[in-house]
Amino acid sequence: QVQLVESGGGLVQPGGSLRLSCAASGSIFSMNTMGWYRQAPGKQRELVAGITSGGTTNYVDSVKGRFTISRDNAKNTVYLQMNSLKPEDTAAYYCFLSYGVGGRNYWGQGTQVTVSS
């Protein structure tokens, strides 16, 4: 079993920054993808960013140039540095760990990010 614990959400003004962290624990195989989804009220959950254990990253277009995903494989932890935040970034952010197609996926409980003046 794998557990994911997120931290770092909160309230920030437009243009501000936040850093999300997600630590995975339990029985973790080294080859995996970790990252973040988000879901705003009334909208579908969308993939924000992902990073493989080898360091390959992908981002949704709306956050490119503003968000940076990174990971520490030794700590099984993934980070999301969010800069130049906009009100439309307001959402619940969920960490995930995936073993790919046919494999299991694990989710964190979610952390709220609110961007408002």
C-alpha positions as CSV (number, residue, x, y, z in Angstrom):
1,Q,0.0,0.0,0.0
2,V,1.1,3.5,-0.8
3,Q,0.2,6.7,1.1
4,L,0.6,10.2,-0.3
5,V,0.7,13.2,2.0
6,E,0.5,16.7,0.5
7,S,1.4,20.0,2.0
8,G,1.9,23.6,1.0
9,G,-1.5,24.8,-0.1
10,G,-3.1,28.1,1.0
11,L,-4.3,31.5,0.1
12,V,-2.1,33.8,-2.0
13,Q,-2.6,37.0,-3.9
14,P,-2.5,37.1,-7.7
15,G,1.1,37.1,-8.9
16,G,2.3,35.3,-5.7
17,S,3.9,31.9,-5.3
18,L,3.3,28.7,-3.5
19,R,5.2,25.4,-3.3
20,L,3.3,22.2,-3.0
21,S,5.0,19.0,-1.6
22,C,3.9,15.4,-1.7
23,A,5.6,12.6,0.2
24,A,5.0,9.0,-0.7
25,S,5.5,6.2,1.7
26,G,4.9,2.5,1.8
27,S,5.9,-0.1,-0.8
28,I,7.1,2.0,-3.7
29,F,8.7,0.6,-6.9
30,S,11.3,2.9,-8.3
31,M,9.8,3.2,-11.8
32,N,6.8,5.5,-11.5
33,T,5.3,8.8,-12.4
34,M,4.3,11.4,-9.8
35,G,2.6,14.6,-10.2
36,W,-0.4,16.8,-9.7
37,Y,-4.0,17.1,-10.8
38,R,-6.3,19.9,-9.9
39,Q,-10.1,20.3,-9.8
40,A,-11.9,23.6,-9.6
41,P,-15.5,23.8,-8.5
42,G,-17.8,22.9,-11.4
43,K,-14.9,21.7,-13.6
44,Q,-13.3,18.4,-14.5
45,R,-10.1,17.3,-12.9
46,E,-7.1,18.1,-15.1
47,L,-3.5,17.0,-15.1
48,V,-1.3,20.0,-14.1
49,A,2.1,18.4,-14.3
50,G,3.8,15.0,-14.1
51,I,7.4,13.8,-13.7
52,T,8.8,10.3,-14.3
53,S,11.4,8.7,-12.0
54,G,13.8,9.5,-14.8
55,G,13.0,13.2,-14.7
56,T,10.9,13.6,-17.8
57,T,8.3,16.3,-17.2
58,N,5.0,17.4,-18.8
59,Y,2.7,20.3,-18.1
60,V,-0.7,21.5,-19.1
61,D,-0.4,24.5,-21.4
62,S,-2.0,26.9,-19.0
63,V,0.9,26.6,-16.5
64,K,3.9,26.3,-18.7
65,G,6.5,28.9,-17.8
66,R,4.9,29.5,-14.4
67,F,4.9,26.1,-12.7
68,T,7.9,23.8,-12.2
69,I,7.6,20.2,-11.1
70,S,10.6,18.4,-9.5
71,R,11.2,15.3,-7.4
72,D,13.6,13.8,-5.0
73,N,13.7,10.0,-5.7
74,A,15.6,9.3,-2.5
75,K,12.7,10.8,-0.5
76,N,9.9,9.7,-2.8
77,T,8.8,13.3,-2.8
78,V,7.4,15.5,-5.6
79,Y,7.3,19.2,-5.6
80,L,5.3,21.8,-7.5
81,Q,6.7,25.3,-7.5
82,M,3.9,27.7,-8.6
83,N,4.8,31.2,-9.6
84,S,2.8,34.1,-11.1
85,L,-0.4,32.6,-9.7
86,K,-3.7,33.6,-11.2
87,P,-7.2,33.4,-9.9
88,E,-7.9,30.7,-12.4
89,D,-5.3,28.5,-10.7
90,T,-7.7,28.3,-7.7
91,A,-8.5,24.6,-7.2
92,A,-8.0,21.6,-5.0
93,Y,-4.6,20.1,-6.0
94,Y,-4.2,16.3,-5.8
95,C,-0.9,14.5,-5.8
96,F,-0.7,11.2,-7.6
97,L,1.7,8.3,-8.1
98,S,1.2,6.1,-11.1
99,Y,2.7,2.8,-12.3
100,G,1.4,3.5,-15.8
101,V,-1.0,1.7,-18.1
102,G,-2.3,-1.4,-16.4
103,G,-0.7,-0.5,-13.1
104,R,-2.1,1.0,-10.0
105,N,-2.6,4.7,-9.3
106,Y,-2.5,6.3,-5.9
107,W,-3.9,9.6,-4.8
108,G,-3.4,12.1,-2.0
109,Q,-6.2,13.7,0.0
110,G,-5.8,17.1,-1.8
111,T,-4.7,20.5,-0.8
112,Q,-6.6,23.7,-1.5
113,V,-4.9,26.5,-3.4
114,T,-6.8,29.8,-3.5
115,V,-5.6,32.8,-5.5
116,S,-7.5,35.9,-4.6
117,S,-6.9,39.5,-3.6
